[in-house]
Amino acid sequence: MISPRSETILKSIVGQYITRAVPVPSQSIINDYELAVSPATIRNEMAHLEQEGYITRPHPSAGSIPSDKGYRFYVETLNDIELPLAEQFLISHLFHQVEREMEEWLSLAATLTAQLVHNVAIVAIPKTTKCQFKHLELVALRESLALVVLVLQGTRLKQQLITFDKAIAQSELTRIANKLNKAYSGLSRAKISAKKLKLSAAEKQVTDCLLKMMQAEDEHEFEQSRLDGLHFTLNQPEFRQGKRVLTLMELVERRDLLKSVAPEGLGGEGVQVIIGKENKAEAIQDCSVVISQYGLPEEAVGIMGVVGPTRMPYARTISTVGYLSSVLNRLVAELYGKRS
């Protein structure tokens, strides 16, 4: 815990450093808040904050900059932050103008987020949480070779070849597909595995094949669908030269940025903030990530987030990600025929 005066000073340092990107001297804090204390008192409070690890100084005679711990304290004290109503109305209007296509929604969400927070925005296409069987087709290709076409809830389509031990006619494949469609409709992989159903050798082979396809879908990671605003981040002083910019560009080129920023166990409602070395991926430990899940927890979920320097406008970024994810929540609910 720190005193109310130290908290005021820390917030001043964080706010000024986010805005100006230069170390904050004690005189600037006095001018910022017009504190009725002497400069010596301010310096003593700053020395205490430095000793406690909330701020640091590039060198002894310089001003102060926030540490990861200082940013974390600042973020935890942010309350009731929302986008201005005018911006909320504008965003809602823009989404109503685009076609009812997932790709259009994600592209607009990434573009708007990047423009509002001036950092990299990433939006991943929703994926099923636990995929459910919807429909199966079996198409004969050669005597013993067939194509398995599996449709999952949420219109996810998967295809795979299957080779039987003996020749099998299209009429028999159709009979097998009809039987399995009736038995497995709406079931998850676990429920299909647990179902006691008398199967022929060919029917069991098809069932094993579709279970593997569903397992691969369940284990599939989020796909990086849309990325925007890289130029904003590269324009930040922290990324204009040196290793940071090379690391970020390498992650983008390898399409590994989403995998690096998404924390394990991301879920539930609300926006998460991961600051600096709180990131598990070493490659982005000079960055902060503001990220949120969107969608329907029992149907399909995606993620959206912002990546930038630890000196990012947290209040603005949290409110933007929070509002855009709520818009995507509603759109996904409509796509799946449900109202949020």
CORFENZI-V686355 format. One record per backbone hydrogen bond with DSSP energy under -1.0 kcal/mol. NH is the residue of the N-H (numbers start at 1). CO is the residue of the C=O. E is the energy in kcal/mol with one decimal. If there is no record, write none. Layout:
NH CO E
NH CO E
//
This chain:
7 3 -2.6
8 4 -2.2
9 5 -2.3
10 6 -2.8
11 7 -2.6
12 8 -1.9
13 9 -2.4
14 10 -2.8
15 11 -2.8
16 12 -2.6
17 13 -2.4
18 14 -2.6
19 15 -1.7
20 16 -2.9
21 17 -2.1
24 64 -3.0
29 25 -1.1
30 26 -1.8
31 27 -2.2
32 28 -1.8
33 29 -2.2
34 30 -2.1
37 35 -1.7
42 38 -1.9
43 39 -2.6
44 40 -2.2
45 41 -2.4
46 42 -2.5
47 43 -2.3
48 44 -1.9
49 45 -2.4
50 46 -2.3
51 47 -2.3
52 48 -2.1
53 50 -1.1
54 49 -2.5
56 65 -2.7
62 59 -2.5
64 24 -2.7
65 56 -2.9
67 54 -2.3
71 67 -2.5
72 68 -2.5
73 69 -2.2
74 70 -2.2
75 71 -2.8
76 72 -2.4
78 75 -1.4
88 84 -2.0
89 85 -2.7
90 86 -1.9
91 87 -2.5
92 88 -2.4
93 89 -2.3
94 90 -2.4
95 91 -2.1
96 92 -1.6
101 99 -2.3
105 101 -2.0
106 102 -2.6
107 103 -2.2
108 104 -2.2
109 105 -2.6
110 106 -2.4
111 107 -2.2
112 108 -2.8
113 109 -2.2
114 110 -2.3
115 111 -2.2
116 112 -2.1
117 113 -2.0
118 114 -2.1
120 307 -1.4
121 228 -3.2
122 305 -2.6
123 226 -2.5
124 303 -3.3
127 301 -2.8
129 299 -1.3
133 187 -3.2
134 151 -1.9
135 151 -2.1
137 149 -2.3
139 147 -2.3
141 145 -2.8
142 145 -1.9
146 162 -2.5
147 139 -2.8
148 160 -3.6
149 137 -2.9
150 158 -3.2
151 135 -3.2
152 156 -3.6
153 132 -2.5
158 150 -3.0
160 148 -1.9
162 146 -2.6
164 144 -3.1
168 143 -3.1
173 169 -2.1
174 170 -2.6
175 171 -1.9
176 172 -2.4
177 173 -2.6
178 174 -2.5
179 175 -2.1
180 176 -2.5
181 177 -2.6
182 178 -1.9
183 179 -1.8
184 180 -2.8
185 181 -1.1
186 133 -2.5
187 184 -2.4
192 188 -2.2
193 189 -2.4
194 190 -1.7
204 200 -2.6
205 201 -1.9
206 202 -2.2
207 203 -2.4
208 204 -2.6
209 205 -1.9
210 206 -2.6
211 207 -2.2
212 208 -1.8
213 209 -1.9
214 210 -2.3
215 211 -2.3
216 212 -2.3
217 213 -1.7
218 214 -2.5
219 215 -2.1
225 223 -1.1
226 123 -2.0
228 121 -2.2
233 229 -1.5
234 230 -2.5
236 233 -1.7
239 236 -1.9
240 237 -1.0
246 242 -1.2
247 243 -2.7
248 244 -2.4
249 245 -2.4
250 246 -2.2
251 247 -2.1
252 248 -2.1
253 249 -2.7
254 250 -2.1
255 252 -1.1
256 251 -2.8
260 256 -1.9
261 257 -2.0
262 258 -2.1
266 263 -1.2
272 291 -3.2
274 289 -3.0
276 287 -1.2
278 275 -2.6
279 276 -2.0
284 281 -1.6
285 282 -1.6
287 284 -1.7
288 308 -2.9
289 274 -2.9
290 306 -2.2
291 272 -2.6
292 304 -2.7
294 302 -2.6
296 300 -2.6
299 296 -2.0
301 127 -2.7
302 294 -2.6
304 292 -2.5
305 122 -2.6
306 290 -2.6
307 120 -2.3
308 288 -1.9
312 310 -1.7
314 312 -1.7
317 313 -2.6
318 314 -3.3
319 315 -2.1
320 316 -1.9
321 317 -2.7
322 318 -2.4
323 319 -2.1
324 320 -2.7
325 321 -2.3
326 322 -1.4
327 323 -1.9
328 324 -2.3
329 325 -2.1
330 326 -1.7
331 327 -1.9
332 328 -2.7
333 329 -2.2
334 330 -2.1
335 331 -2.1
336 332 -2.0
337 334 -1.3
338 333 -3.8
//
